Amino acid sequence: MIGKRSRVTAFGMTVLGAMALAVALAGSSPAAAASVDDVKKLRDTCQCAGCDLKVADLQGANLKGGDLTKANLRDAGLKGANLSDTTLNAARLDRADLTRANLREANLKKARLGRAIMRGVQFKEASFEGALLNKADLSGANLSDAENLTQAQLNEACGDADTVLPGSMTIPACK
């Protein structure tokens, strides 16, 4: 039988352990999220080359004409964002959600798009020179006027019957 004092001590140790875990997790969160300063800079100026924007919530943001060269947009939420005429050279877009975003005339030269969600995206005159489309979901996207897009790039991505492609290009179906 545990005495009153033992139960209080055990309870106190449990609370202290939980608090220590919470502090440890809180301390690790900023490393896993976008830099607050970088997000503010992007929203204020649309210029954020090399910025750390991973996991940033940028849904519906107007970033038209911006510079995101070498920016880390891994896991970023960009649903419905206006990225037309934006430079995304060598940007990291792994698992970013760009559903229904506007990427008309965007420059995606050497951008990395591993598992990016790009459903319903408009890519009119967007440049794909050297871009990696590894497992990118292009369902319903319009790539009919995309520039520097190759069949090899499309073979790494997936789409659906609503994906519009240039010429005689094809794309594997998303599973």
N, C-alpha and C positions, 0 to 999 in steps of 0.2 A: 504494500500500500504506500503510495507516494504522499508525503506530507504536504501541507499548504505551502511551505517555503520552497520545496522542490518544484512544485507546479508553477509557481511564480517565476522561478529562475529559468525553468525550461521554456516558459512562455516568453520571457524577456530575451532569451537567446534566439528563439525563433523570430521574434520581431527584429532584433538586431541583424540577424542573417538576411532577412527579407530586405531590410533597409540597405545593407551593404550591396546586395545584388542589384537593387534599384539604382543606387549610385553608380555602380560599375556599368550597368546598361546605359544609363543616361550619359555617362562619359564617353561611351562608344558611339552613340547616335550621331553626333555631328560628323564623324568620319565617314558615316555611311550615307549622308545626305548632302544635298547641294550647299555650296557656300552661300550664306545669306547675302553677303556683299556682292557676290557674282550675280545672283538673281536680281538684286536691286539694280546693279549696273546694266544688266540686260534689259530690264523693263524700262529703265530711264533713257537708255541710249541706243538700244538694239545692236550695240557693238560689244562683243564679249569673246574675242578670240582667245582660245586656250583656257576658257573658264571651266570651273567645276560645277556642272549643272545636273549631276546625276540625281535621279529621283525627284527633280524639280517639278512642281505643278505649274505648267504653262498652258493649260487648256484655254483655247480661244485667244491666246496672246497675239497681238499684232506686232510681228517681228519683221515686217516687210523691209527688204533691202538691208537686212542686218548682216553682221559678220560673226559667224560662229566657227571660224576656222580652228581646227583642232580642239573644239570644245567637247567636254565629256557630257553627253546627254543620255548616258546609260540609264534605262528604266524611267526616263522622263515622261511626263504626261503632256503630250502636245496635241491632244484631240482638238480638231477644229482650228488650230493655230494658223495664222497667215505667215507663211515662210516664203512667200513669193519673192523672187530676186534676191534671196538670201544665200550667202556663201557658207557652205557647210563642208569645205575642203578638209579632208582627213578627220572629220568629226566622228565621234564614237556614238553610234545610235543603237547599240545593242539593247534589245527588248524595249525600246522606246515605243510609245503608243501615239502614232500620228494619224489615227483614224480621221478621215474627212478633212485632213489638213490641206492647205493650198501650197504646193511646191512648184508653181509655175515659174519657169526661168531660174529655178534654184540651181546652184552649182554644187553637185555632190561628188566632185572629183576626189577619188580615193577615200570616200566616206566608208565606214564599216557599219553594216546594217544587220548584224546577226539577230535573227528572230524579231526584227522590228515589225510592228503591226502597222501596215499602211493601207488599210481597207478604204476604198473610195477616194484615194488621194488623186489630185490633179497634178500631173507632171508635164504639162505643156511646155515644150522647149527646155525642160530640165536636163542638165548634163550629168551623165553617169560615167564619165571617163574614169576607169580604174576602180569604180565603186564595188564593194563587196556586198552582195545581196543574200548572203548565207541565211537560208531558212526564213527570209522576209515574207510576210503574208501580204500579197498584192491583190487580194480579192477585190473586185470592183474598181480597181485603180485604172486611170486612163494614162497609158504610156504611148499613145499613138504618135505623138510628136516629140518623144524623148530623144535626146541627142546622145551619141556615143554609147548607146545601149547595145549590148551584144547578146547573142543567143546563149553563150556560156554563162553570163550573169543570170539570165532568166532561168537557166537549168538549175541554179542553186536556190531559187526562190520558189514560191507557189502562188497560185491564183485560182480563179474560178471562171465560170462561163461569162461573167460580167466584166472580166479584166480585158481592157482594150489594148491591143499590142500593135506595134508597127509592122507593116508588110506581112511576111509569111512567118513571123516569129511565133513560137509556142511557149507555153509555161506549164509545168507540172501542176496538177490539181492539189489543193491543200487537203490534208486529211483531217 
